[in-house]
Amino acid sequence: MNLRRSTLVALALGLAGGLAGTTAVRAADPVNVYTIWPENYARPMFQEFEKQTGIKVNFLRFSSGEALARVIAEKNNPRIDVLFGGPVETFAAGIKEGIFEPYKSPSFAKLPARFKQADGQWTAIADDPLVFMTNAGFLKENKLKPPASWDDLLNPAYKNMLQMADARTSGTAVTRIFSVLEVNGRDEDKAFAYLKKLRQNVQVYTKSGGGGTLPTGLGQAAGGIFFIVDALETKAKGYDVIISFPKEGIGTSAEAIALIKGAKNPEAGKKLIDFATSAAMQSKLAEFKVNFVPAHPDVQTEASLAEVLKGAKIFPIDDDYAGANRKRIVERWIKEVLPAQ
């Protein structure tokens, strides 16, 4: 444990800009990772990888926007070997910045086309649909049914009572915005008109995608839009929340992994990618009660998760479209939606 702590500290010092800790970390020949998955999702997987390979994983956790910005800023002197987890549109945007090294794991050929970038610049490790999650007590008190349409979230009863992620930092927010674009036929003006109306009901935009789940569970917020993995974790903790889906449909984003261009330890990075994209790792998702939908076709979705998703209208986010437009769309959201009152 002390060795793990010391290597994490050394990595953190290197990320802060100093090089003094880098040599010490590299001497242990670990794989250095930025994870977009929260630590409680990522750590069990990394521990399993360490157990199977003997390769230590040093990781720091960031929201996807922060992780992407860091990797771009460090592209001439990479501090990590692998970017792990997070919505595929983050990785699509990274391709434009030239930050990934193509690599195809042994599982690559088996994966459906939407779960891999053709050249191997990223590979999916899971799928993660968005959901509406609301506080059951709030619904009862206001005589409301669980929202079943995007327009239901515009109800004045939700004024200043919704929490959802901030697109400046969170991939969850970016997936939400691209979901709104899709249900509006990619008519940007129409989509942004909706987002501005929704803004009136937003209490706060949280830094991370799951930041509003606990306030919703506690009744401090009425609800929000979250990835299913975060919503189901809230429910599993005993909070009285209800998960629902809009009839118009809602987006799902593949969670990806990629090798960093210029990685200091690419061989260890490739082994982590091999592990993360394998059926063996993805079969551990249910065991560790992490409610991602496995990307590998040989792994079945856990029964209770499949039941929640049954009948929901879910569409994949187009990674090429999202990657090409992510920066511009987020900037428009910051300019037009964020300050709206």
Summary of the structure (lengths in Angstrom):
residues: 341
radius of gyration: 19.7
end to end distance: 48.5
largest distance: 61.5
contacts: 1198
relative contact order: 0.18
helix: 47%
strand: 19%
